[in-house]
Amino acid sequence: MTPTATVSQVKTGLKTRLETITDFRAYDYQPDQLNPGKVGMGFPTLQRITYHGAMGAGLVTMEFVVTCIISRQSERTAQSNLDTLLGYGTGSIRAAIEGDGTLGGIVNQTVVESADNILTVEGNDTQYFTVDFRLTVYA
């Protein structure tokens, strides 16, 4: 079994996986300013840790939300970018993260469980789409 990664290591691993999406800005923290790239931006937030998932505390699970923000300066382009991020193939959040579910060998597996909370929000006098991807990291 892989040694349990720290929260910071997992966040960095998730950022690295998100950076595999072309023209997508990835962070390992929630940035102060909304500045999505051509496709969008995303960052992980820890929601919960379960320490005793197996006998002898052999399995630690971490639940994260990766929040993605997509600029709506062009409605059709924004919808296309959102659809791609929500999909399963190249350019999707799921494919990027699960493409190396070990996050560079620091965890046993990472599974993107769902996408929800799809909203339109305003910030910086601009409209954005947001979507939350919920994932489980088996450390």
URBEL-V160830 format. One record per residue. N is the residue number from 1. PSI is psi as a letter, one per 30 degrees, with the letter a starting at -180 (none if undefined). OMEGA is omega in radians with two decimals (none if undefined). Layout:
n & psi & omega
N & PSI & OMEGA
N & PSI & OMEGA
This chain:
n & psi & omega
1 & k & 3.11
2 & k & 3.05
3 & k & -3.12
4 & k & 3.13
5 & l & 3.05
6 & l & 3.09
7 & e & 3.14
8 & e & 3.11
9 & e & 3.13
10 & e & 3.11
11 & e & 3.11
12 & e & 3.10
13 & e & 3.10
14 & e & 3.08
15 & e & 3.14
16 & e & 3.13
17 & e & 3.12
18 & e & 3.12
19 & f & 3.10
20 & f & 3.08
21 & k & -3.11
22 & k & 3.09
23 & g & 3.11
24 & k & 3.12
25 & k & -3.09
26 & k & 3.13
27 & l & 3.02
28 & g & 3.11
29 & l & 3.08
30 & j & -3.10
31 & l & 3.13
32 & e & -3.09
33 & k & 3.03
34 & j & -3.12
35 & i & -3.10
36 & k & 3.04
37 & a & -3.12
38 & e & -3.13
39 & e & -3.11
40 & a & 3.12
41 & l & 3.12
42 & l & 3.13
43 & k & 3.12
44 & k & 3.04
45 & k & 3.10
46 & k & 3.11
47 & e & -3.04
48 & k & 3.01
49 & k & 3.01
50 & k & -3.01
51 & e & -3.00
52 & i & -3.12
53 & f & 3.12
54 & l & -3.13
55 & k & 3.11
56 & g & -3.13
57 & h & -3.08
58 & f & -3.14
59 & j & 3.04
60 & k & 3.06
61 & k & 3.09
62 & k & 3.08
63 & k & -3.13
64 & l & 2.89
65 & k & 2.99
66 & j & 3.13
67 & k & 3.12
68 & k & -3.13
69 & k & -3.07
70 & k & 3.13
71 & k & 3.13
72 & h & 3.13
73 & e & 3.00
74 & j & -3.02
75 & e & -3.11
76 & e & 3.12
77 & e & 3.13
78 & e & 3.14
79 & e & 3.10
80 & e & 3.11
81 & e & 3.10
82 & e & 3.14
83 & e & 3.12
84 & e & 3.13
85 & e & -3.13
86 & f & -3.05
87 & a & -3.09
88 & f & -3.00
89 & a & -3.14
90 & k & 3.14
91 & f & 3.13
92 & l & 3.09
93 & e & -3.13
94 & e & -3.12
95 & e & -3.13
96 & e & -3.08
97 & e & -3.08
98 & f & 3.06
99 & f & 2.95
100 & i & -3.10
101 & f & 3.08
102 & f & -3.13
103 & h & 3.13
104 & g & 3.09
105 & g & -3.09
106 & f & 3.11
107 & l & 3.13
108 & e & -3.10
109 & k & 3.03
110 & k & -3.10
111 & k & 3.02
112 & j & -3.02
113 & e & -3.05
114 & l & 2.99
115 & k & -3.13
116 & a & 3.10
117 & h & -3.13
118 & j & -3.03
119 & l & 2.91
120 & k & 3.13
121 & l & 3.10
122 & k & 3.06
123 & k & -3.12
124 & h & -3.09
125 & h & -3.13
126 & k & 3.05
127 & k & 3.12
128 & l & 2.85
129 & k & 2.95
130 & k & 3.06
131 & k & 3.11
132 & k & 3.04
133 & k & -3.13
134 & k & -3.11
135 & l & 3.12
136 & k & 3.11
137 & k & 3.10
138 & j & -3.06
139 & none & none
